[in-house]
Amino acid sequence: MQWEFFPALSFPTLKHGLSLRYPRDPDHPQTEEPLLRNSLGGIGLDASIPIARAGQPHGEAVAVLKDKRELYFPQADGLLTALPRVLLAIRIADCAALYLFDPRNSAIGLIHSGKKGTQLKIATKAVLEMNKNFESNPSDLIVQISPCIRFPHYEVDFVSDIIDQLKSCGVEKIFDSGKCTACQLERYFSYRAEKGNTGRMWAVLGLFPQ
């Protein structure tokens, strides 16, 4: 897999990326996590790094990773941590990935927010949980919004709702990629445009102090 990176997250202590579209054989689909691990060299990481995952049931639950021995949260759509050298990972194919970084307190979050999660205000909950668990001041947070499906390919402009939620919480540094997954099928997977017969992009984020 190849990776896309975001200038707003270009910090020496961060590793991040969004995987791009890769060739798929629908008759012989590859197992996704081994494919992710085998591609981590593209973001400067070893394949043996611990990877934390969320079950992503399109809800509002945000889990806090406190121990590297517990890396899977089946009911969560968001992951937060201040632990170094562990990679947060979620999958998207039209929904938005929200990358959160608190450079003052060295804490991060990775949130899956599509139509349902946005309606449930998962972005708001993530900011509140960052404050509760890591004393993150919303004005210090840097939030990057990944490529996702957008109008007119989707009837709901959930990105504008995400931005409104973040601003209402006091987040000031919001960076939207502005890219539509359904508009660039040569680069991204799109569940809506491909009628469900598609793959997933990986959004990943980790703290790696120098």
Steps between C-alpha positions, in 0.01 A plus 500: 500500500600860437435782746363852504628744762367827639722807554310597818622177663865536400652490849821315594315314777214377278461220249187515290353414163198408293544197278401542137310270269677173426422219252242255632402154384136456612533122465808488719484795741808562707473511875503868584721522808793303349477730200516799734797359690689421182456863389614675818849549363345771283446713809829408660378230739580136559231239435522379861363823650189454721184605314185609684169445318136601543201288403335803335127422540413854385435621852631769735725299733855627547747266671815602684799274443686471832674165467668350194368159604146611410498605136150427371187692597199340325243763600713804425510732200776713645834434670699732725838450665805662649701178477807521277596248233159354432307562180131593497323370189152531353353408160301729272344490153289821497476588870746753636802424713571775752861521614537686833832613645571688821862615465505654848405184690619247242168322446321384186166379374372330188126513436270331247220746419252440221135599478392312814802580712475866407130508592597350837765774538798269536736788417364696797537198725857442386602856586334475842672167567837646397445774758383255768778245455798712396403855605505598134392857440280501186681811374827302502361211296590448137227314310544363150197377302576230243360460150138380522186501289352844437211674328375444229606133525336479842185676611627591846785749547627343820842668473347841564325352806831358625665839463211672679526251787874554534465878495222486759743314730764769461720327242669761283757309295283298260645375171269343244655309211209616283520179295206281401549123496224449241660754265840327489446127466845463350640613837243405768240233575137616516231279647220710350646546152600133474172369648669325789738292288818671607792501740593725790764764559695491825536817707786467748649725767761445769728680746867426445718724719850564374 
